[in-house]
Amino acid sequence: MRTGSMSHLNEKYQKEVIPEMKKKFGYKNSFQVPKIEKVVLNTGFGRTTAALGGQELDKTVDSIVQDLGLIAGQRPVKTKAKKAISAFKLRQGTIIGSKVTLRKRMMYDFLERLISIALPRTRDFRGIDRKAVDERGNLTIGVKEHIVFPEVSPEKAKSIFGLEITVSTTAKNREEGLEMLTLMGFPIKPK
């Protein structure tokens, strides 16, 4: 990992995205331009661990958490069920997933790898659907197989799991969010 210098994506945001957004939306100040606030990676253990028990369950959960940590470059936290749901045989407090919140440098480093390496490696990938950006300009995408990330060795992966990636922006609406993310280099499908 590079140290000291600004990440390529952050540099692109400063030099290209801010002037372009100011021109298009008529912002008076650079601080009015929407920016990426944080990125949350989230995975549930659901199907992967449903049939397992005891030590096998613990090993699989640890393996998933470790792989998520490798992808994010930061240690994930385990998420617990907030309430019991009998239909899913779920007790309150049971560990059901794992998540990582990335900000600043780690966030930009992750997004660079996502845009330039992971998404192009995804099977049958034809771009991010415009509907993936919500009314507040936040992008949420799902990655079916975590092994598309270069940090994870497919041979060593004990179980393949999917994850959800949410890119939170400070955009006020969908149009601003879409424009900013497209300028940043996200492969969003044209209209």
C-alpha positions in Angstrom: 0.0 0.0 0.0 1.1 3.5 -0.8 1.9 5.8 2.1 2.0 9.5 2.4 0.6 10.4 -1.1 -3.1 11.0 -1.8 -5.0 8.0 -3.3 -5.5 8.1 -7.0 -9.3 8.2 -6.6 -9.2 11.0 -4.0 -6.9 13.0 -6.4 -9.3 12.4 -9.2 -12.2 13.7 -7.0 -10.2 16.9 -6.1 -9.0 17.7 -9.6 -11.7 16.5 -12.0 -15.0 15.7 -10.1 -15.2 19.0 -8.1 -14.8 21.3 -11.1 -17.1 19.3 -13.3 -19.8 19.1 -10.6 -19.5 22.9 -9.9 -20.0 23.5 -13.6 -23.0 21.2 -14.0 -24.9 22.0 -10.8 -23.7 25.6 -10.3 -22.2 25.2 -6.8 -20.5 28.4 -5.5 -18.2 26.6 -3.2 -16.1 23.3 -3.4 -17.6 22.2 0.0 -21.1 22.1 -1.5 -20.0 19.4 -4.0 -21.3 16.0 -2.8 -18.6 13.6 -1.6 -18.3 10.0 -0.6 -18.7 9.8 3.2 -18.1 6.1 3.9 -18.3 2.6 2.5 -20.0 -0.2 4.4 -19.3 -3.9 3.5 -21.8 -6.3 4.9 -22.3 -10.0 4.7 -24.8 -12.4 6.3 -23.9 -15.9 7.3 -27.4 -17.3 6.4 -27.2 -20.1 3.9 -23.5 -20.6 4.3 -23.8 -21.6 8.0 -27.4 -22.8 8.2 -26.6 -26.5 8.2 -23.5 -26.3 10.3 -23.0 -26.6 14.0 -20.4 -26.6 16.7 -16.7 -26.3 15.7 -17.6 -26.4 12.0 -19.8 -23.4 12.4 -17.1 -21.5 14.3 -14.5 -22.3 11.7 -16.7 -21.2 8.8 -17.7 -17.9 10.6 -14.1 -17.1 11.4 -13.1 -17.9 7.8 -15.7 -15.5 6.4 -14.8 -12.8 8.9 -11.1 -13.2 8.0 -11.8 -13.0 4.2 -14.0 -9.9 4.7 -11.1 -8.4 6.7 -8.7 -9.1 3.9 -11.0 -7.5 1.4 -11.6 -4.3 3.5 -8.1 -4.1 4.9 -9.7 -3.5 8.3 -11.1 -5.8 11.0 -14.8 -6.5 10.6 -17.3 -6.6 13.5 -19.8 -9.5 13.9 -23.4 -8.4 13.7 -26.1 -10.0 16.0 -29.8 -10.6 15.5 -31.8 -7.7 17.1 -34.8 -9.9 17.8 -35.9 -13.5 17.7 -37.7 -14.8 14.6 -39.1 -18.3 15.1 -39.8 -18.9 11.4 -36.1 -18.7 10.7 -35.2 -20.5 13.9 -33.3 -17.4 15.0 -32.6 -16.3 18.6 -32.0 -12.8 19.7 -28.2 -12.1 20.0 -27.2 -14.9 17.6 -24.3 -13.9 15.4 -25.8 -13.6 11.9 -23.3 -11.6 9.9 -20.3 -9.3 9.7 -19.7 -5.8 8.5 -16.9 -3.2 8.1 -17.2 0.6 7.8 -14.4 2.2 5.8 -13.7 5.9 5.8 -11.1 8.3 4.3 -7.9 6.6 3.0 -9.1 3.0 3.5 -12.3 3.8 1.8 -10.6 5.3 -1.3 -8.1 2.4 -1.5 -11.0 -0.1 -1.4 -13.1 1.8 -4.0 -10.1 1.8 -6.3 -9.8 -1.9 -6.1 -13.5 -2.4 -6.5 -13.8 -0.2 -9.6 -10.6 -1.3 -11.4 -10.2 -5.0 -10.4 -13.2 -6.6 -8.6 -16.2 -5.4 -10.7 -14.5 -6.2 -14.1 -13.7 -9.7 -12.7 -17.3 -10.3 -11.8 -19.0 -12.9 -14.1 -21.4 -11.4 -16.6 -20.8 -7.9 -15.4 -22.3 -5.3 -17.7 -22.2 -2.2 -15.5 -24.0 -1.0 -12.3 -27.7 -0.5 -12.8 -28.9 3.1 -12.3 -31.5 1.9 -9.9 -28.7 0.9 -7.5 -28.5 4.6 -6.5 -31.3 5.6 -4.1 -33.1 8.9 -3.6 -30.4 10.3 -1.4 -27.6 9.5 -3.9 -26.2 6.4 -2.1 -25.1 3.4 -4.1 -25.8 -0.1 -2.9 -24.5 -3.1 -4.9 -24.2 -6.8 -4.3 -21.2 -8.9 -5.1 -22.2 -12.6 -5.5 -18.7 -14.1 -5.0 -16.2 -12.5 -2.7 -13.3 -14.2 -4.6 -13.4 -11.5 -7.3 -11.3 -9.4 -4.9 -7.6 -9.8 -5.5 -6.8 -10.2 -1.7 -8.7 -13.5 -1.5 -7.1 -16.6 -3.0 -9.9 -18.7 -4.5 -7.9 -21.9 -3.7 -7.7 -21.0 0.0 -11.3 -19.8 0.4 -13.2 -22.3 2.5 -16.6 -21.0 1.5 -17.7 -18.6 -1.1 -20.0 -15.8 0.1 -21.7 -12.7 -1.3 -21.5 -9.3 0.2 -23.3 -6.0 0.0 -21.4 -2.8 -0.6 -23.0 0.5 0.3 -21.3 3.8 -0.8 -22.8 6.6 1.3 -22.6 10.1 -0.2 -23.5 13.6 0.9 -25.5 14.1 -2.3 -28.9 15.8 -1.8 -30.7 13.7 -4.5 -30.3 10.8 -6.9 -29.2 12.9 -9.9 -26.3 14.5 -7.9 -25.3 11.1 -6.6 -25.4 9.4 -10.0 -23.4 12.2 -11.6 -20.7 12.3 -8.9 -20.3 8.5 -8.9 -20.1 8.3 -12.7 -17.4 11.0 -12.7 -15.5 9.1 -10.0 -15.3 6.2 -12.4 -18.0 3.8 -11.2 -19.2 1.7 -14.2 -22.8 2.9 -14.1 -24.9 2.0 -17.1 -26.0 4.9 -19.3 -29.7 5.7 -19.6 
